[in-house]
Amino acid sequence: MVLPTVVVLAVLIGFPLVQGIWQSFTDLNESNQRSEVCTKTLGGGETCKPNPDAAKFVGLDNYVDVVTGERGRFWLWFTNTVVWTFACVSFHYLLGLGLAVMLNRPMRGRGLYRVLLILPWAVPGFVAAFAWRFLFNENFGLFNSLLTTVGLDPVDWFSHRWTSLFTAITTNIWMGVPFMMVAILGGLQSINADLYEAAEMDGASAWQRFRHITLPGLRPISATVILLGTIWTFNMFPVIFFVTGGQPAGESEILVTGAFRAAFEGVRNYSLAATYGVLILSLLLVFAATYRRALRSQGEVW
């Protein structure tokens, strides 16, 4: 019964992964990807001969060139990726936790609030990205209109690295908070209400109940959503691509958008894009292993 799933995963994930790892050890690009050069003959046929400039094995040259800065802007994009991931996941979790705690309490219109707060999660990513890009438009955007109204100068959000990243982070926070909120809300509803009643009878304050009951009770779900959120955000392509477009001059790119541009823009360098892909996968594997070890050291079984 497991065999069909294993076969599908091997075809859809395993084969492309192995192929990508192999390509990262070659100099494959769009000019040397053909192993043969074919020319038409007078009779309408073709004669083919080996391509002397075909892609070849280069070992670790691609990795050395990327890490040392010979090709691409790995360290700039790596820094952007770390800042982007940390900021987004932190705000996702904190805002999601705050909203979940509020919605877990009895209140009027709670069902309506839940629907409205989940709505950003239902909007397609590229639609939300275009909408937020328009909001940050220098000439017609809502935010610059508000700044002008209070007497401040408008900001050219996409002309500086950090303001450009700020627009992308803001967009992704708006898109990602609903997932955290829903997941944490489910975790809150699984905590035994008797614990809160007993603590309240013993004179525990609201903060003490939150610190000693809510947070420990949410630890398993928190560990899972933070890990998933980190992996998803680290690889979040559409927000950076559609909101900032890498402006200015590629300074707001992250690793995954840099890999895309290497593969599909200009002279398509498939080996360089594959190298970025392997590095991204390696970084996430290291993070996941470290994160798991940290949880186990704290007594979490995961």
C-alpha positions as a LaTeX table, in Angstrom:
\begin{tabular}{lrrr}
\hline
Residue & $x$ (\AA) & $y$ (\AA) & $z$ (\AA) \\
\hline
Met1 & 0.00 & 0.00 & 0.00 \\
Val2 & 2.93 & 2.31 & 0.56 \\
Leu3 & 4.57 & 1.46 & $-2.76$ \\
Pro4 & 2.48 & 3.82 & $-4.99$ \\
Thr5 & 3.30 & 6.76 & $-2.75$ \\
Val6 & 6.99 & 5.87 & $-2.74$ \\
Val7 & 7.00 & 5.62 & $-6.55$ \\
Val8 & 5.24 & 8.97 & $-6.99$ \\
Leu9 & 7.62 & 10.71 & $-4.56$ \\
Ala10 & 10.62 & 9.13 & $-6.26$ \\
Val11 & 9.46 & 10.39 & $-9.66$ \\
Leu12 & 8.31 & 13.87 & $-8.62$ \\
Ile13 & 10.91 & 14.63 & $-5.95$ \\
Gly14 & 13.72 & 12.10 & $-5.93$ \\
Phe15 & 14.68 & 12.24 & $-9.61$ \\
Pro16 & 14.68 & 16.07 & $-9.91$ \\
Leu17 & 16.65 & 16.29 & $-6.66$ \\
Val18 & 19.34 & 13.90 & $-7.87$ \\
Gln19 & 19.45 & 15.64 & $-11.24$ \\
Gly20 & 19.80 & 19.05 & $-9.58$ \\
Ile21 & 22.64 & 17.86 & $-7.35$ \\
Trp22 & 24.43 & 16.43 & $-10.39$ \\
Gln23 & 23.97 & 19.65 & $-12.39$ \\
Ser24 & 25.53 & 21.64 & $-9.55$ \\
Phe25 & 28.79 & 19.78 & $-10.26$ \\
Thr26 & 28.77 & 20.73 & $-13.96$ \\
Asp27 & 29.01 & 23.94 & $-15.99$ \\
Leu28 & 25.61 & 23.43 & $-17.65$ \\
Asn29 & 23.98 & 26.47 & $-19.26$ \\
Glu30 & 21.71 & 27.16 & $-22.21$ \\
Ser31 & 24.63 & 27.39 & $-24.67$ \\
Asn32 & 26.23 & 24.03 & $-23.86$ \\
Gln33 & 23.26 & 21.86 & $-22.85$ \\
Arg34 & 23.19 & 19.92 & $-26.13$ \\
Ser35 & 25.56 & 16.98 & $-26.29$ \\
Glu36 & 25.38 & 16.93 & $-30.09$ \\
Val37 & 25.45 & 19.57 & $-32.83$ \\
Cys38 & 23.19 & 18.76 & $-35.77$ \\
Thr39 & 23.23 & 20.40 & $-39.21$ \\
Lys40 & 20.84 & 19.92 & $-42.09$ \\
Thr41 & 22.11 & 18.28 & $-45.27$ \\
Leu42 & 21.14 & 19.10 & $-48.86$ \\
Gly43 & 18.95 & 16.03 & $-49.00$ \\
Gly44 & 16.78 & 17.29 & $-46.13$ \\
Gly45 & 18.32 & 15.07 & $-43.47$ \\
Glu46 & 20.56 & 15.90 & $-40.54$ \\
Thr47 & 24.10 & 15.05 & $-39.61$ \\
Cys48 & 25.02 & 15.14 & $-35.94$ \\
Lys49 & 28.39 & 15.17 & $-34.26$ \\
Pro50 & 29.49 & 15.52 & $-30.63$ \\
Asn51 & 29.43 & 19.08 & $-29.30$ \\
Pro52 & 33.01 & 20.01 & $-28.30$ \\
Asp53 & 31.66 & 22.70 & $-25.96$ \\
Ala54 & 29.10 & 20.45 & $-24.22$ \\
Ala55 & 28.63 & 20.74 & $-20.46$ \\
Lys56 & 31.24 & 18.93 & $-18.42$ \\
Phe57 & 31.94 & 17.95 & $-14.84$ \\
Val58 & 33.68 & 20.73 & $-12.86$ \\
Gly59 & 33.56 & 19.31 & $-9.33$ \\
Leu60 & 33.17 & 21.83 & $-6.54$ \\
Asp61 & 34.03 & 24.86 & $-8.69$ \\
Asn62 & 30.47 & 26.20 & $-8.63$ \\
Tyr63 & 30.29 & 26.04 & $-4.85$ \\
Val64 & 33.67 & 27.72 & $-4.46$ \\
Asp65 & 32.71 & 30.48 & $-6.90$ \\
Val66 & 29.39 & 31.10 & $-5.14$ \\
Val67 & 30.74 & 31.12 & $-1.59$ \\
Thr68 & 33.74 & 33.31 & $-2.47$ \\
Gly69 & 31.62 & 35.76 & $-4.45$ \\
Glu70 & 33.15 & 35.02 & $-7.85$ \\
Arg71 & 29.65 & 34.55 & $-9.25$ \\
Gly72 & 26.37 & 35.84 & $-7.91$ \\
Arg73 & 25.84 & 37.69 & $-4.62$ \\
Phe74 & 25.46 & 34.79 & $-2.23$ \\
Trp75 & 26.31 & 36.53 & 1.04 \\
Leu76 & 24.09 & 39.54 & 0.33 \\
Trp77 & 21.18 & 37.28 & $-0.55$ \\
Phe78 & 21.91 & 34.98 & 2.38 \\
Thr79 & 21.81 & 37.95 & 4.79 \\
Asn80 & 18.56 & 39.13 & 3.24 \\
Thr81 & 17.11 & 35.63 & 3.56 \\
Val82 & 18.02 & 35.34 & 7.24 \\
Val83 & 16.64 & 38.81 & 8.09 \\
Trp84 & 13.51 & 38.18 & 6.02 \\
Thr85 & 12.87 & 34.75 & 7.57 \\
Phe86 & 13.53 & 35.79 & 11.16 \\
Ala87 & 11.39 & 38.94 & 10.95 \\
Cys88 & 8.47 & 37.24 & 9.21 \\
Val89 & 8.34 & 34.12 & 11.41 \\
Ser90 & 8.72 & 36.17 & 14.60 \\
Phe91 & 5.82 & 38.47 & 13.73 \\
His92 & 3.77 & 35.57 & 12.38 \\
Tyr93 & 4.05 & 33.74 & 15.66 \\
Leu94 & 3.65 & 36.68 & 18.04 \\
Leu95 & 0.71 & 38.24 & 16.22 \\
Gly96 & $-0.86$ & 34.82 & 15.63 \\
Leu97 & $-0.51$ & 34.00 & 19.32 \\
Gly98 & $-2.06$ & 37.30 & 20.38 \\
Leu99 & $-5.00$ & 36.95 & 18.02 \\
Ala100 & $-5.54$ & 33.31 & 18.94 \\
Val101 & $-5.64$ & 34.14 & 22.67 \\
Met102 & $-8.21$ & 36.87 & 22.03 \\
Leu103 & $-10.39$ & 34.70 & 19.79 \\
Asn104 & $-10.28$ & 31.84 & 22.27 \\
Arg105 & $-12.24$ & 33.92 & 24.74 \\
Pro106 & $-16.03$ & 34.29 & 24.59 \\
Met107 & $-16.92$ & 37.49 & 22.76 \\
Arg108 & $-19.62$ & 38.91 & 20.57 \\
Gly109 & $-19.08$ & 38.34 & 16.85 \\
Arg110 & $-16.24$ & 35.88 & 17.41 \\
Gly111 & $-17.21$ & 33.84 & 14.34 \\
Leu112 & $-17.15$ & 36.94 & 12.13 \\
Tyr113 & $-13.75$ & 37.98 & 13.47 \\
Arg114 & $-12.35$ & 34.53 & 12.73 \\
Val115 & $-13.57$ & 34.66 & 9.12 \\
Leu116 & $-12.18$ & 38.16 & 8.56 \\
Leu117 & $-8.80$ & 37.27 & 10.07 \\
Ile118 & $-8.51$ & 34.10 & 7.99 \\
Leu119 & $-9.35$ & 36.00 & 4.78 \\
Pro120 & $-5.73$ & 37.07 & 4.00 \\
Trp121 & $-4.76$ & 33.39 & 3.98 \\
Ala122 & $-7.42$ & 32.68 & 1.33 \\
Val123 & $-6.22$ & 35.38 & $-1.08$ \\
Pro124 & $-3.86$ & 34.02 & $-3.78$ \\
Gly125 & $-0.27$ & 35.00 & $-3.06$ \\
Phe126 & 0.38 & 36.86 & $-6.30$ \\
Val127 & $-2.86$ & 38.87 & $-5.92$ \\
Ala128 & $-1.89$ & 39.96 & $-2.41$ \\
Ala129 & 1.65 & 40.78 & $-3.59$ \\
Phe130 & 0.41 & 43.03 & $-6.40$ \\
Ala131 & $-2.04$ & 44.75 & $-4.06$ \\
Trp132 & 0.64 & 45.52 & $-1.49$ \\
Arg133 & 3.05 & 46.69 & $-4.19$ \\
Phe134 & 0.42 & 49.20 & $-5.27$ \\
Leu135 & $-0.07$ & 50.33 & $-1.65$ \\
Phe136 & 3.67 & 51.09 & $-1.48$ \\
Asn137 & 3.75 & 52.85 & $-4.87$ \\
Glu138 & 5.77 & 56.07 & $-4.65$ \\
Asn139 & 3.29 & 58.23 & $-6.55$ \\
Phe140 & $-0.13$ & 56.63 & $-6.07$ \\
Gly141 & 0.25 & 54.40 & $-3.01$ \\
Leu142 & $-1.88$ & 54.70 & 0.11 \\
Phe143 & 1.06 & 54.85 & 2.51 \\
Asn144 & 2.73 & 57.77 & 0.79 \\
Ser145 & $-0.63$ & 59.52 & 0.62 \\
Leu146 & $-0.93$ & 59.16 & 4.39 \\
Leu147 & 2.62 & 60.48 & 4.87 \\
Thr148 & 1.86 & 63.48 & 2.66 \\
Thr149 & $-1.37$ & 64.14 & 4.57 \\
Val150 & 0.49 & 64.48 & 7.89 \\
Gly151 & 3.14 & 66.71 & 6.33 \\
Leu152 & 5.91 & 64.17 & 5.73 \\
Asp153 & 7.79 & 63.54 & 2.51 \\
Pro154 & 6.80 & 60.51 & 0.44 \\
Val155 & 9.18 & 57.54 & 0.53 \\
Asp156 & 10.54 & 55.80 & $-2.54$ \\
Trp157 & 10.16 & 52.41 & $-0.91$ \\
Phe158 & 11.89 & 50.39 & $-3.62$ \\
Ser159 & 14.99 & 52.55 & $-4.08$ \\
His160 & 16.76 & 51.37 & $-0.92$ \\
Arg161 & 17.60 & 47.87 & 0.23 \\
Trp162 & 16.06 & 47.93 & 3.69 \\
Thr163 & 12.91 & 49.86 & 2.82 \\
Ser164 & 12.38 & 47.48 & $-0.09$ \\
Leu165 & 12.76 & 44.47 & 2.23 \\
Phe166 & 10.41 & 46.19 & 4.68 \\
Thr167 & 7.64 & 46.22 & 2.06 \\
Ala168 & 8.11 & 42.49 & 1.40 \\
Ile169 & 8.22 & 41.63 & 5.12 \\
Thr170 & 5.05 & 43.64 & 5.77 \\
Thr171 & 3.26 & 41.86 & 2.92 \\
Asn172 & 4.31 & 38.41 & 4.10 \\
Ile173 & 3.31 & 39.13 & 7.70 \\
Trp174 & $-0.18$ & 40.05 & 6.50 \\
Met175 & $-0.36$ & 36.84 & 4.47 \\
Gly176 & 1.15 & 34.48 & 7.06 \\
Val177 & $-0.44$ & 35.48 & 10.38 \\
Pro178 & $-3.76$ & 33.65 & 9.70 \\
Phe179 & $-2.03$ & 30.26 & 9.47 \\
Met180 & $-0.28$ & 30.78 & 12.80 \\
Met181 & $-3.48$ & 32.06 & 14.36 \\
Val182 & $-5.53$ & 29.04 & 13.26 \\
Ala183 & $-2.86$ & 26.54 & 14.31 \\
Ile184 & $-2.33$ & 28.14 & 17.73 \\
Leu185 & $-6.09$ & 28.50 & 18.25 \\
Gly186 & $-6.42$ & 24.75 & 17.76 \\
Gly187 & $-3.64$ & 24.24 & 20.31 \\
Leu188 & $-5.36$ & 26.53 & 22.82 \\
Gln189 & $-8.62$ & 24.62 & 22.56 \\
Ser190 & $-6.80$ & 21.37 & 23.34 \\
Ile191 & $-5.58$ & 22.66 & 26.73 \\
Asn192 & $-7.66$ & 21.36 & 29.61 \\
Ala193 & $-9.84$ & 24.19 & 30.96 \\
Asp194 & $-9.65$ & 22.66 & 34.45 \\
Leu195 & $-6.03$ & 23.79 & 34.67 \\
Tyr196 & $-7.08$ & 27.44 & 34.31 \\
Glu197 & $-9.87$ & 27.06 & 36.86 \\
Ala198 & $-7.53$ & 25.46 & 39.39 \\
Ala199 & $-4.88$ & 28.14 & 38.85 \\
Glu200 & $-7.45$ & 30.92 & 39.20 \\
Met201 & $-8.73$ & 29.42 & 42.44 \\
Asp202 & $-5.15$ & 29.35 & 43.73 \\
Gly203 & $-4.86$ & 33.09 & 43.03 \\
Ala204 & $-2.74$ & 32.98 & 39.86 \\
Ser205 & $-2.86$ & 36.18 & 37.83 \\
Ala206 & $-3.71$ & 36.27 & 34.10 \\
Trp207 & $-0.01$ & 36.59 & 33.26 \\
Gln208 & 0.90 & 33.66 & 35.50 \\
Arg209 & $-1.79$ & 31.50 & 33.90 \\
Phe210 & $-0.53$ & 32.46 & 30.45 \\
Arg211 & 3.11 & 31.81 & 31.36 \\
His212 & 2.71 & 28.55 & 33.26 \\
Ile213 & $-0.28$ & 26.95 & 31.49 \\
Thr214 & $-0.80$ & 28.46 & 28.04 \\
Leu215 & 2.79 & 28.60 & 26.82 \\
Pro216 & 3.75 & 25.09 & 28.04 \\
Gly217 & 0.51 & 23.71 & 26.63 \\
Leu218 & 1.28 & 25.28 & 23.25 \\
Arg219 & 4.86 & 24.02 & 23.12 \\
Pro220 & 4.23 & 21.03 & 20.80 \\
Ile221 & 2.17 & 23.01 & 18.28 \\
Ser222 & 4.52 & 25.98 & 18.54 \\
Ala223 & 7.53 & 23.82 & 17.71 \\
Thr224 & 5.80 & 22.48 & 14.61 \\
Val225 & 4.45 & 25.77 & 13.22 \\
Ile226 & 7.73 & 27.61 & 13.80 \\
Leu227 & 9.63 & 24.93 & 11.90 \\
Leu228 & 7.12 & 24.87 & 9.04 \\
Gly229 & 6.94 & 28.66 & 8.97 \\
Thr230 & 10.72 & 28.93 & 8.76 \\
Ile231 & 10.94 & 26.47 & 5.87 \\
Trp232 & 8.06 & 28.08 & 3.96 \\
Thr233 & 9.32 & 31.63 & 4.50 \\
Phe234 & 12.92 & 30.74 & 3.63 \\
Asn235 & 11.61 & 29.50 & 0.26 \\
Met236 & 8.90 & 32.14 & $-0.20$ \\
Phe237 & 9.29 & 33.16 & $-3.83$ \\
Pro238 & 6.21 & 35.18 & $-4.93$ \\
Val239 & 6.32 & 37.95 & $-2.31$ \\
Ile240 & 9.90 & 39.00 & $-3.06$ \\
Phe241 & 9.50 & 38.49 & $-6.80$ \\
Phe242 & 6.24 & 40.39 & $-7.21$ \\
Val243 & 6.52 & 43.04 & $-4.47$ \\
Thr244 & 10.13 & 44.22 & $-4.67$ \\
Gly245 & 11.28 & 42.59 & $-7.90$ \\
Gly246 & 14.75 & 42.54 & $-6.34$ \\
Gln247 & 14.90 & 46.33 & $-6.36$ \\
Pro248 & 17.15 & 48.18 & $-6.11$ \\
Ala249 & 19.54 & 46.37 & $-8.47$ \\
Gly250 & 19.06 & 42.97 & $-6.86$ \\
Glu251 & 19.79 & 44.17 & $-3.31$ \\
Ser252 & 16.48 & 42.87 & $-1.93$ \\
Glu253 & 16.73 & 39.41 & $-3.50$ \\
Ile254 & 16.74 & 36.30 & $-1.34$ \\
Leu255 & 18.41 & 33.00 & $-2.23$ \\
Val256 & 15.40 & 31.40 & $-3.89$ \\
Thr257 & 14.72 & 34.39 & $-6.18$ \\
Gly258 & 18.44 & 34.60 & $-6.98$ \\
Ala259 & 18.36 & 30.94 & $-8.04$ \\
Phe260 & 15.33 & 31.62 & $-10.25$ \\
Arg261 & 17.01 & 34.54 & $-12.00$ \\
Ala262 & 20.15 & 32.48 & $-12.60$ \\
Ala263 & 18.08 & 29.77 & $-14.27$ \\
Phe264 & 15.61 & 31.82 & $-16.30$ \\
Glu265 & 17.01 & 35.29 & $-16.95$ \\
Gly266 & 19.88 & 36.44 & $-19.18$ \\
Val267 & 22.23 & 33.64 & $-20.14$ \\
Arg268 & 20.50 & 30.80 & $-18.35$ \\
Asn269 & 23.02 & 29.23 & $-16.03$ \\
Tyr270 & 21.40 & 25.99 & $-14.89$ \\
Ser271 & 24.43 & 24.80 & $-12.96$ \\
Leu272 & 24.56 & 28.01 & $-10.92$ \\
Ala273 & 20.84 & 27.79 & $-10.16$ \\
Ala274 & 21.26 & 24.14 & $-9.12$ \\
Thr275 & 24.13 & 25.14 & $-6.84$ \\
Tyr276 & 21.91 & 27.70 & $-5.11$ \\
Gly277 & 19.20 & 25.07 & $-4.77$ \\
Val278 & 21.53 & 22.56 & $-3.12$ \\
Leu279 & 22.85 & 25.25 & $-0.75$ \\
Ile280 & 19.29 & 26.25 & 0.21 \\
Leu281 & 18.39 & 22.62 & 0.89 \\
Ser282 & 21.57 & 22.12 & 2.93 \\
Leu283 & 20.91 & 25.21 & 5.06 \\
Leu284 & 17.37 & 24.10 & 5.81 \\
Leu285 & 18.51 & 20.57 & 6.69 \\
Val286 & 21.10 & 21.97 & 9.09 \\
Phe287 & 18.50 & 24.24 & 10.67 \\
Ala288 & 15.95 & 21.42 & 11.01 \\
Ala289 & 18.52 & 19.09 & 12.59 \\
Thr290 & 19.70 & 21.79 & 15.03 \\
Tyr291 & 16.12 & 22.73 & 15.87 \\
Arg292 & 15.21 & 19.10 & 16.52 \\
Arg293 & 18.24 & 18.60 & 18.76 \\
Ala294 & 17.35 & 21.75 & 20.73 \\
Leu295 & 13.81 & 20.46 & 21.28 \\
Arg296 & 15.05 & 17.06 & 22.40 \\
Ser297 & 17.42 & 18.70 & 24.87 \\
Gln298 & 14.40 & 20.46 & 26.40 \\
Gly299 & 12.53 & 17.19 & 26.78 \\
Glu300 & 10.34 & 17.54 & 23.70 \\
Val301 & 9.74 & 14.31 & 21.78 \\
Trp302 & 9.77 & 15.16 & 18.08 \\
\hline
\end{tabular}
